[in-house]
Amino acid sequence: MNSLIMVLFVAFLGGALPVFMKITMEVIPPQTFIFLRFIIAAIILVPLFLYKKEKLIGKKQFLFVAIFGYLNILFASLGIHRTSPVMSQMLYSVVPIITAVFAHFFLKTKLTKKRILGVVIGFVGVLIIIIAPAIQKNQMSSGSLLGNIIVSFAVLSYSVYTITSKKIQKKNSSLTVMTYLTFFILSIQIFIMPFEINNLDFISNITNKTIIALLYVGIIGTSLYHFLYLNVIKTAGPVTASLVLYLQPIFSFISAFFLLGETISLSFIIGSIFALSGAYITSSNQN
């Protein structure tokens, strides 16, 4: 029961994340948003990291992991800026499918008939979700075709990050990995951000709603969520943890409905059924 409560809590935190990202980026440009997000995360993580006095083990391996971790953050921010938060969350729900395919080719994990079936069903669902804007142009929840494609690149990057980070996680704590990843992202964004800001007019448009949304993303969505999610993997196992990805779209829709007034389109429902079914079949076979 404790594991189930934790899964529901983490899914709630993660489901609301893209909604608050969307709210923030309605005012703050994406690259600046990424920089501010991880500045806030650093304020939370660094004191804990210094207190623990931990060191990163496997710096060469970490560099590869960090690159894909950064690409996930970059594409997710650029994509959510252009599409629906609910749509982006649904695309992330198929991470178990992509991870299974990548693991087959790069880690030589066996791809069983059941898992192949799950991959095919999930792929059909993802395809429907991505092209939904072209099918139902007036539905807000369908997002935009470009935004959906960009988020798809984020999902691919996150899948590679998930696979490659397993070895690093065995040697280092989640606090160490998150702290170093935060500094890696900030070291890139500090050079990219100035090119995005032509002027600072957006500052005058920042409201209390924007600040609250940014704080949620920085403190809860970046620091607390990832820490708790890794904790679920360690205590309950990867299969139970994968339930988080299936439940997040539900909480994402609830958040988007109340905060953004989003509704669900028919194509989104059909695509979601295929995507979630495929993800469930693929991950349940890992038992």
WORA-V599718 format. One record per helix or strand. SS is the DSSP state (hx for helix, st for strand). FROM is the first residue (numbers start at 1). TO is the last residue. If there is no record, write none. Layout:
BEGIN
((SS FROM TO) (SS FROM TO))
END
This chain:
BEGIN
((hx 2 25) (hx 30 52) (hx 59 82) (hx 85 92) (hx 95 106) (hx 113 135) (hx 140 142) (hx 145 171) (hx 174 196) (hx 201 205) (hx 208 236) (hx 238 259) (hx 266 284))
END
